[in-house]
């Protein structure tokens, strides 16, 4: 058990001061004096790191670039525990340095194939390398296993396991926002979410949903006391059959939870091609929001972007999906505001103007 007692008089290094880091950093800093911790926050933006530790005596901000291997090693050497909130593809780099230097390593991200390769060496060195300990994945694992263990301890047999998790804004937050969603974590990850093929088990049959159908094939979810939601299959549920000890179960599905109507509206952007990240768009510096949308619609000498969207997707100007697109500014003549980018990058930039979460 990794306890607070073990963590007395320790130096903790947080790598990354981005959008989803504030809660963890604040939590640790609020307890730092009591436990004699020093919390160092490292980010490629020194100003952003300073912003995260402002007002706390036990906090220290540094400029940190994982690509600078020599400096990264020195920083990691001087700490006892490293928590990586860097982009997911950079975790194995930080973890490898921690392994060499004998430092414990935590991250909220999924266990990648690269991370798996470090598992045996970490065990040999008696190091804690803990992954998937955020909201999703993380809290969903813990709450799911709590239910599974309870059923098994009571002699029950599980035939179906379905779990839906999502970071949604509170009902009283941004009440005019028809999506009921904001960027509370890396916006790029939101835009790119679901790409690939979802895999799960349903009534003994293996099921696969490619990205282009993912947001059209959803599951209604009713949360007592809160209302109606919808879920879509999340990545590869099959790999958790062994992890959860559910071999032989007939249904195994891990999904992402969204407010009702979100998926149908997001599917418009997927079908248009707005989430593509494989090629740069042309003439980006002069593109308005409506030009961006129009780039993916067929030419018509007189129809407006609004009219074309309605015809292609069988919408009406007062429909829920149309209202979401309109509120997001997709029919605006405002310039996007960047000079280059892929469709996914432009989409992120447009949405960030309305989905921006206030920094804490």
For each residue, the residues with C-beta under 8 A, 3 or more apart:
1:
2: 6 7 104 128 130
3: 6 7
4: 7 8 35
5: 8
6: 2 3 10
7: 2 3 4 10 12 35 37 81
8: 4 5 35 36
9: 35 36 37
10: 6 7 35 36 37 38 80 81
11: 37 38 40 78 79 80 81
12: 7 28 37 38 39 40 79 80 81 82 83
13: 40 42 75 76 79 81 82 83
14: 17 21 24 25 28 39 40 41 42 83 85
15: 42 43 64 66 82 83 84 85 86 94
16: 21 42 43 84 85 86 87
17: 14 21 25 41 42 43 45 48 49 51 52 61 85
18: 21 43 48 85 186
19: 22 183 184 185 186 187 357 359
20: 23 85 108 134 184 185 186
21: 14 16 17 18 24 25 41 52 85
22: 19 25 26 52 359 360
23: 20 26 27 360
24: 14 21 27 28 83 85
25: 14 17 21 22 28 29 39 41 52 53 59
26: 22 23 29 30 360
27: 23 24 30 31
28: 12 14 24 25 31 32 37 39
29: 25 26 32 39 53 56 58 59
30: 26 27 56
31: 27 28 34 35 37
32: 28 29 35 36 37 38 39 56 58 59
33: 36 57 58
34: 31
35: 4 7 8 9 10 31 32
36: 8 9 10 32 33
37: 7 9 10 11 12 28 31 32 58
38: 10 11 12 32 58 60
39: 12 14 25 28 29 32 53 56 58 59 60
40: 11 12 13 14 59 60 61 62 75 79
41: 14 17 21 25 49 52 53 59 60 61 62
42: 13 14 15 16 17 49 61 62 63 64 75
43: 15 16 17 18 46 48 49 52 61 63 64
44: 63 64 65
45: 17 48 49 63
46: 43 49 50 61 62 63
47: 50 51
48: 17 18 43 45 51 52
49: 17 41 42 43 45 46 52 53 61 62 63 64
50: 46 47 53 54 61
51: 17 47 48 54 359
52: 17 21 22 25 41 43 48 49 59 61
53: 25 29 39 41 49 50 56 59 60 61
54: 50 51 59
55:
56: 29 30 32 39 53 59
57: 33
58: 29 32 33 37 38 39
59: 25 29 32 39 40 41 52 53 54 56
60: 38 39 40 41 53
61: 17 40 41 42 43 46 49 50 52 53
62: 40 41 42 46 49 75
63: 42 43 44 45 46 49
64: 15 42 43 44 49 71 72 75
65: 44 68 71 72
66: 15 72 86 90 93 94
67:
68: 65 71 72
69: 72 73 97
70: 73 74
71: 64 65 68 74 75
72: 64 65 66 68 69 75 76 93 94 97
73: 69 70 76 77 97 100 101
74: 70 71 77 78
75: 13 40 42 62 64 71 72 78 79
76: 13 72 73 79 82 94 97 98 101 103
77: 73 74 101 103
78: 11 74 75
79: 11 12 13 40 75 76 82 103
80: 10 11 12 103 104
81: 7 10 11 12 13 103 104 105 106
82: 12 13 15 76 79 94 98 103 104 105 106
83: 12 13 14 15 24 105 106 107
84: 15 16 90 91 94 95 105 106 107 109
85: 14 15 16 17 18 20 21 24 107 108
86: 15 16 66 90 91 94
87: 16 90 186
88: 91 109 110 112
89: 92
90: 66 84 86 87 93 94
91: 84 86 88 94 95 107 109 112 114 115 131
92: 89 95 96 112 114 115 118
93: 66 72 90 96 97
94: 15 66 72 76 82 84 86 90 91 97 98 105
95: 84 91 92 98 99 105 107 115 118 129
96: 92 93 99 100 118
97: 69 72 73 76 93 94 100 101 103
98: 76 82 94 95 101 102 103 104 105 127 129
99: 95 96 102 105 118 121 122 125 127 129
100: 73 96 97
101: 73 76 77 97 98
102: 98 99 125 127
103: 76 77 79 80 81 82 97 98 127
104: 2 80 81 82 98 127 128 129
105: 81 82 83 84 94 95 98 99 122 127 128 129 130
106: 81 82 83 84 128 129 130 131 133
107: 83 84 85 91 95 130 131 133
108: 20 85 131 132 133 134 135 137 138
109: 84 88 91 112 131 132 134
110: 88 131 132 137 235
111: 115 116 131 132
112: 88 91 92 109 115 116
113: 116 117
114: 91 92 117 118
115: 91 92 95 111 112 118 119 129 131
116: 111 112 113 119
117: 113 114
118: 92 95 96 99 114 115 121 122 129
119: 115 116 122 123 129
120: 123 124
121: 99 118 124 125
122: 99 105 118 119 125 127 128 129
123: 119 120 126 127
124: 120 121
125: 99 102 121 122
126: 123
127: 98 99 102 103 104 105 122 123
128: 2 104 105 106 122
129: 95 98 99 104 105 106 115 118 119 122
130: 2 105 106 107 133
131: 91 106 107 108 109 110 111 115
132: 108 109 110 111 137 138 141
133: 106 107 108 130 138
134: 20 108 109 137 138 139
135: 108 138 139 140 165 167
136: 139 140 165 166 167 234 256
137: 108 110 132 134 140 141
138: 108 132 133 134 135 141 142
139: 134 135 136 142 143 165
140: 135 136 137 143 144 163 165 254
141: 132 137 138 144 145 243
142: 138 139 145 146
143: 139 140 146 147 163
144: 140 141 147 148 161 163 244
145: 141 142 148 149 244
146: 142 143 149 150
147: 143 144 150 151
148: 144 145 151 152 158 161 244 245 246
149: 145 146 152 153
150: 146 147 153 154
151: 147 148 154 156 158
152: 148 149 155 156 158
153: 149 150
154: 150 151
155: 152
156: 151 152
157:
158: 148 151 152 161 246 249
159: 249 250 251
160: 249 250 251 252
161: 144 148 158 244 246 249 251 252 253
162: 219 251 253 255
163: 140 143 144 253 254 255
164: 219 221 229 231 254 255 256 257
165: 135 136 139 140 254 255 256 257
166: 136 229 231 256 257 258
167: 135 136 184 185
168: 180 181 257 258 259
169: 173 174 177 180 181 182 184
170: 173
171:
172: 175
173: 169 170 177 182
174: 169 177 182
175: 172
176: 327
177: 169 173 174 180 181 182 327 354 355
178: 261 320 323 324 327
179: 259 262 265 324 327 328 355
180: 168 169 177 259 262
181: 168 169 177 258 259 262 355
182: 169 173 174 177 355 356 357
183: 19 186 187 190 351 352 355 356 357
184: 19 20 167 169 357
185: 19 20 167 189 190
186: 18 19 20 87 183 189 190
187: 19 183 190 191 348 351 352 355
188: 191 192 344 345 348
189: 185 186 192 193
190: 183 185 186 187 193 348
191: 187 188 275 344 347 348 351
192: 188 189 195 275 277 344
193: 189 190 256
194: 198 211 214 215 232 234 256
195: 192 211 275
196: 211 235
197: 208 209 210 211
198: 194 208 209 214 232 233 234 235 236 237
199: 206 207 208 233 235 236 237 238
200: 206 207 233 237 238 252 253 254
201: 204 205 206 207 237 238 241 249 250 251 252 253
202: 205 207 250 251 253
203: 250 251
204: 201 250
205: 201 202
206: 199 200 201 238
207: 199 200 201 202 233
208: 197 198 199
209: 197 198 213 214 217 233
210: 197 213 214
211: 194 195 196 197 214 270
212: 270 271
213: 209 210 216 217
214: 194 198 209 210 211 217 232 233 270
215: 194 218 232 263 264 266 267 270
216: 213 263 264 267
217: 209 213 214 232 233
218: 215 230 231 232 263
219: 162 164 230 231 232 253 255
220: 228 229 230 260
221: 164 228 229 230 231 257
222: 227 228 229
223: 226 227 229
224:
225:
226: 223 229
227: 222 223 260
228: 220 221 222 260
229: 164 166 220 221 222 223 226 257 258 259 260
230: 218 219 220 221 257 258 259 260 261 262 263
231: 164 166 218 219 221 255 256 257 258
232: 194 198 214 215 217 218 219 255 256 258 263
233: 198 199 200 207 209 214 217 237 253 254 255
234: 136 194 198 237 254 255 256
235: 110 196 198 199 254
236: 198 199 239
237: 198 199 200 201 233 234 240 252 253 254
238: 199 200 201 206 241 252
239: 236 242 243
240: 237 243 244 246 252 254
241: 201 238 244 246 247 249 252
242: 239 245 247
243: 141 239 240
244: 144 145 148 161 240 241 252
245: 148 242
246: 148 158 161 240 241 249 252
247: 241 242
248:
249: 158 159 160 161 201 241 246 252
250: 159 160 201 202 203 204
251: 159 160 161 162 201 202 203
252: 160 161 200 201 237 238 240 241 244 246 249
253: 161 162 163 200 201 202 219 233 237
254: 140 163 164 165 200 233 234 235 237 240
255: 162 163 164 165 219 231 232 233 234
256: 136 164 165 166 193 194 231 232 234
257: 164 165 166 168 221 229 230 231
258: 166 168 181 229 230 231 232 262 263
259: 168 179 180 181 229 230 262
260: 220 227 228 229 230
261: 178 230 264 265 320 321 324
262: 179 180 181 230 258 259 265 266
263: 215 216 218 230 232 258 266 267
264: 215 216 261 267 268 320 321
265: 179 261 262 268 269 320 321 324 325
266: 215 262 263 269 270
267: 215 216 263 264 270 271
268: 264 265 271 272 309 313 321 325
269: 265 266 272 274 275 347
270: 211 212 214 215 266 267 273 274 275
271: 212 267 268 313
272: 268 269 293 296 297
273: 270 276 296 343
274: 269 270 292 293 296 343 344 346 347
275: 191 192 195 269 270 343 344 347
276: 273 279 342 343 344
277: 192 342 343 344 345
278: 342
279: 276 342 343
280: 284 340 341 342
281: 284 287 295 340 341 342 343 346
282:
283: 286 287
284: 280 281 287 336 338 339 340 341 346
285: 338 339 340
286: 283 291 335
287: 281 283 284 291 292 295 335 336 346
288: 291 292 332 333 334 335 336
289: 292 293 329 330 331 332 333 334 336 350
290: 293 294 305 330 331 332 333
291: 286 287 288 294 295
292: 274 287 288 289 295 330 336 343 346 347 350
293: 272 274 289 290 296 297 305 309 325 330 331
294: 290 291 297 305 308
295: 281 287 291 292
296: 272 273 274 293 343
297: 272 293 294 305 308 309 312
298: 308
299:
300: 303 307 308
301:
302:
303: 300 307 308 311
304: 307 308
305: 290 293 294 297 308 309 330 331
306: 309 310 317 322 331
307: 300 303 304 310 311
308: 294 297 298 300 303 304 305 311 312
309: 268 293 297 305 306 312 313 315 322 325
310: 306 307 313 314 315 316 317 322
311: 303 307 308 314
312: 297 308 309
313: 268 271 309 310 321
314: 310 311
315: 309 310 319 321 322
316: 310 319 322
317: 306 310 322
318: 322 323
319: 315 316 322 323
320: 178 261 264 265 323 324
321: 261 264 265 268 313 315 324 325
322: 306 309 310 315 316 317 318 319 325 326
323: 178 318 319 320 326 327
324: 178 179 261 265 320 321 327 328
325: 265 268 293 309 321 322 328 330 331
326: 322 323 329 330 331
327: 176 177 178 179 323 324 354
328: 179 324 325 350 351 354 355
329: 289 326 332 334 350 353 354
330: 289 290 292 293 305 325 326 350
331: 289 290 293 305 306 325 326
332: 288 289 290 329
333: 288 289 290
334: 288 289 329 337
335: 286 287 288
336: 284 287 288 289 292 346 349 350
337: 334 349
338: 284 285 341 345 346 349
339: 284 285
340: 280 281 284 285
341: 280 281 284 338 345 346 349
342: 276 277 278 279 280 281 345 346
343: 273 274 275 276 277 279 281 292 296 346 347
344: 188 191 192 274 275 276 277 347 348
345: 188 277 338 341 342 348 349
346: 274 281 284 287 292 336 338 341 342 343 349 350
347: 191 269 274 275 292 343 344 350 351
348: 187 188 190 191 344 345 351 352
349: 336 337 338 341 345 346 352 353
350: 289 292 328 329 330 336 346 347 353
351: 183 187 191 328 347 348 354 355
352: 183 187 348 349 355 356
353: 329 349 350 356
354: 177 327 328 329 351
355: 177 179 181 182 183 187 328 351 352
356: 182 183 352 353
357: 19 182 183 184
358:
359: 19 22 51
360: 22 23 26
